[in-house]
Amino acid sequence: MLRDLMFAARTLRRSPVFALTAALTIALGIGAATAIFSVTNAVLLRPLPYKDPDRLVVLYGDLRARNNYGMPISAENFADIRSGSTAAFDEMGAVFTARQVLPRADGTPEQVRFASVTTNVLRMMGASIVLGRDFEESDGTPPPPPPPGAPPAGALAPGPQVPTMVILSYEYWQRRFGGDPSVVGTDLPSGAGNRQLRRIVGVLAPRFQLLFPPADNMETSPDFWTALRLTYDNRNRNAYFLRPIARLKPGTTLARAQAEVESAVESIRKNFPLYAGARFYGRLEPMHKTLVEEVRPAILALMAAVVFLLLIACANVANLLLVRASLRGSELAVRSALGAGRWRIVRQLLAEAFVLTAIGAVAGVALAWAGMRELLALAPENLPRLADVAIDPTVLAFTAAVSLAAALVSGLMPAWNVFRFDPMAVIRGAGRSAGLGRTGVLRSLVVVAEVALCFVLLIGSGLMIRSFVELQRIDPGFDPNRLLTFRLLGGRAAANTPAERAAVTQQIESALRAEAGVEAVTASFPFPLTGGYSTIRWGLPDALTDPSKYQAVDFMLVRPGYFETMKTRLLDGRTFTPADNDPKRALVVVDQVLASKAFPSERAVGKRILIRARTPEPEFVEIIGVVAHERFTSLAEAGREEVFVTDGFLGFGAPSWAIRTSGDPSAAAVQVRAAMAKLDPALLVSEVEPMSAIVWRAQASTRFTLTLIAVFAAIAALLVAVGLYGVLSTLVRQRTAEIGVRIALGAERSAILSLVVGQGLRLSALGVAVGLVAAFAVTRLMASMLVGVRATDPATFAAMAAVFFAIAAFASWLPARRAAALDPTIALRE
């Protein structure tokens, strides 16, 4: 075999154009497969970096009657479920994350991310402590009750006499404290007005992350972790904030654990009628499955696309090798006459395929490595574990396996043709094309297969293009142009009383309005398309006697002037005025979805509905206006109904701000920072970006899949065009004498063109027919990725067929033109 490989290398060196063409073709397929598999491996295949990751599950709360799924769990529900399901789990913990402002060493404000966890979470997930200690059980002991007359400290903010224990992330320890080991035992510096003591007890190992799906709105890389001192108070049972994580006991199935959780939840429904009316259920999901569920269809679609591309590349190389073997008919006949058996010749042809594929594999890995940065830059933010995407040993092993398969696929067809090979017929044959005819049907079948695979890719790219166009046409419910968004945190904006917060908020708004080029100013929480939304329940008056009639609604806190600044269309009634920004005024604006659902045949303005936002029980509020529906979390999905209240309704302090400018909003960022620094140096301005950038980011998933599938489809179309050109060029060479006779007998040049082009179009039509059948089956798997278009959209199928036939016609025209230009005397002489 070594001699065969060395001989193959010498033979290919004498045909550099052929070798380069074949190797580059394989390199394109293997490079694309390697790059996409590196993403697939990191996101879908690699286990989570936790202890016993296959036994980790997350618990979600579902309020089925309100169509509200994937909710956090209240502390009291968590405690009841944990105590009622001890047989299924080794242990169960919980976590929530948030952001706040802390001072840097120089006193300037910095936004930090933190996670609050039950004391067992880090141990359960296998986190390592490099300095100090892990949380202990006593760190989670609830604080003592406040003395009579004192305001309650609350479940999450223990009094200063009981410090909260803190473990720093390695990265924050290095950034904020310069890796100083003496910080263990000291208190974490707090911002102005924050009396809470947080004592540092340890430092985590580097790169520890909290991996939840983006829809859960969890911080992936907290700067520090605090121990939760959970209290049990049924008055707080409706405060949903915890994300429970549990480890199954060895041998326990998910179904058995789910049954035990359901038994605990059934007790909650029995004891609390509100949960029975809402049909509250606890749902367990494997932690890895829920992390990748949203991105799995897109990644699998991309893997299917690169497999098709690789098969097309292999088919193209197989066609090249078939032509090469046919042209070497005399050589192979002589080798056979000198005693070489058929298996010996087959081994030699396979050796050439292996050498070509090895060269292509090396070049393909180089292409994948070079394109990795662009691939990651294009990837959407909801793609988890992007930092783990790399060409590692697993990816290289995959590339080696794929290369071996590609060599076999490319080399088997010309090798199989040896068994139909008649050496004596070749030796007796006259002319240098004597061996070409025997492989014509096989090469045509290969081209048909290429066309079918390519057509499926073209259909996929066409559907994604249509989706992207539809995504551009979607009205988000507001005008994103000339809007600059940012968050204001800390400083006097974090004042303790509502009156103080209201005064500071008014000063901020006045300072922003005074800046040149600012046309309007507003604030809200949250902002559309930024995540972080919250749901509350709403209902009509009959829900007071029948709690099952409450439904979920997305809840928005806005400043008066919000709708005017965002240019959200007012459909009926009026919007908020400054006089409405008062906690005593129970007024709301609703979107058209809620209005049509609550009052389908009546005017919603002036009606009252129930909402639960600031009191333990729902309260009546009056609808003063109806506005167009805004898209909160996704452009692709409309989302549920929305209700808007003033920021004064909950005590002031909406942190997300926006200004509408007369020019480029990005240019106003400097003005905003300067104005806020002048107003309050401790006020942190963060997450500054134009609203158009947020909209662009909301399109990232579709754009990522579209770009890659379109690139693969374009490469596939090019390879198929080259393959079709090669087959027809061989056909022209094989029929040179016949074409010469036709021309000598008076055949028009157009007839010769039609002869060759017709052959190419017939092969293409057959391939498109096969591809249509395959596309109807394969594109259904893309249904969840499409926006505003069906997976079997007839217009897309017809358009892509027209595009492909245009490509095929051009690829066929090139050899046809050469055939039509043949000199009959030269053709006949040959």
Secondary structure as GFF3:
##gff-version 3
##sequence-region A 1 830
A	DSSP	alpha_helix	2	13	.	.	.	ID=ss1
A	DSSP	alpha_helix	16	40	.	.	.	ID=ss2
A	DSSP	pi_helix	41	45	.	.	.	ID=ss3
A	DSSP	three_ten_helix	53	55	.	.	.	ID=ss4
A	DSSP	beta_strand	56	63	.	.	.	ID=ss5
A	DSSP	three_ten_helix	64	66	.	.	.	ID=ss6
A	DSSP	beta_strand	68	71	.	.	.	ID=ss7
A	DSSP	beta_strand	73	74	.	.	.	ID=ss8
A	DSSP	alpha_helix	75	83	.	.	.	ID=ss9
A	DSSP	beta_strand	89	103	.	.	.	ID=ss10
A	DSSP	beta_strand	109	117	.	.	.	ID=ss11
A	DSSP	alpha_helix	121	125	.	.	.	ID=ss12
A	DSSP	beta_strand	129	132	.	.	.	ID=ss13
A	DSSP	three_ten_helix	137	140	.	.	.	ID=ss14
A	DSSP	beta_strand	164	168	.	.	.	ID=ss15
A	DSSP	alpha_helix	170	177	.	.	.	ID=ss16
A	DSSP	three_ten_helix	181	183	.	.	.	ID=ss17
A	DSSP	beta_strand	198	204	.	.	.	ID=ss18
A	DSSP	three_ten_helix	214	216	.	.	.	ID=ss19
A	DSSP	beta_strand	224	227	.	.	.	ID=ss20
A	DSSP	three_ten_helix	234	236	.	.	.	ID=ss21
A	DSSP	beta_strand	240	248	.	.	.	ID=ss22
A	DSSP	alpha_helix	254	271	.	.	.	ID=ss23
A	DSSP	alpha_helix	273	278	.	.	.	ID=ss24
A	DSSP	beta_strand	280	286	.	.	.	ID=ss25
A	DSSP	alpha_helix	287	292	.	.	.	ID=ss26
A	DSSP	alpha_helix	296	327	.	.	.	ID=ss27
A	DSSP	alpha_helix	329	337	.	.	.	ID=ss28
A	DSSP	alpha_helix	342	378	.	.	.	ID=ss29
A	DSSP	three_ten_helix	386	388	.	.	.	ID=ss30
A	DSSP	alpha_helix	393	417	.	.	.	ID=ss31
A	DSSP	three_ten_helix	418	420	.	.	.	ID=ss32
A	DSSP	alpha_helix	423	428	.	.	.	ID=ss33
A	DSSP	three_ten_helix	437	439	.	.	.	ID=ss34
A	DSSP	alpha_helix	440	473	.	.	.	ID=ss35
A	DSSP	beta_strand	483	489	.	.	.	ID=ss36
A	DSSP	three_ten_helix	491	494	.	.	.	ID=ss37
A	DSSP	alpha_helix	498	513	.	.	.	ID=ss38
A	DSSP	beta_strand	518	525	.	.	.	ID=ss39
A	DSSP	beta_strand	534	539	.	.	.	ID=ss40
A	DSSP	three_ten_helix	541	544	.	.	.	ID=ss41
A	DSSP	three_ten_helix	547	549	.	.	.	ID=ss42
A	DSSP	beta_strand	551	558	.	.	.	ID=ss43
A	DSSP	alpha_helix	562	566	.	.	.	ID=ss44
A	DSSP	beta_strand	570	573	.	.	.	ID=ss45
A	DSSP	three_ten_helix	578	580	.	.	.	ID=ss46
A	DSSP	beta_strand	587	591	.	.	.	ID=ss47
A	DSSP	alpha_helix	592	598	.	.	.	ID=ss48
A	DSSP	beta_strand	608	612	.	.	.	ID=ss49
A	DSSP	beta_strand	619	627	.	.	.	ID=ss50
A	DSSP	beta_strand	642	646	.	.	.	ID=ss51
A	DSSP	three_ten_helix	647	650	.	.	.	ID=ss52
A	DSSP	beta_strand	656	661	.	.	.	ID=ss53
A	DSSP	three_ten_helix	665	668	.	.	.	ID=ss54
A	DSSP	alpha_helix	669	679	.	.	.	ID=ss55
A	DSSP	beta_strand	684	690	.	.	.	ID=ss56
A	DSSP	alpha_helix	691	698	.	.	.	ID=ss57
A	DSSP	alpha_helix	700	734	.	.	.	ID=ss58
A	DSSP	alpha_helix	736	744	.	.	.	ID=ss59
A	DSSP	alpha_helix	749	778	.	.	.	ID=ss60
A	DSSP	three_ten_helix	779	785	.	.	.	ID=ss61
A	DSSP	alpha_helix	794	820	.	.	.	ID=ss62
A	DSSP	alpha_helix	824	829	.	.	.	ID=ss63
###
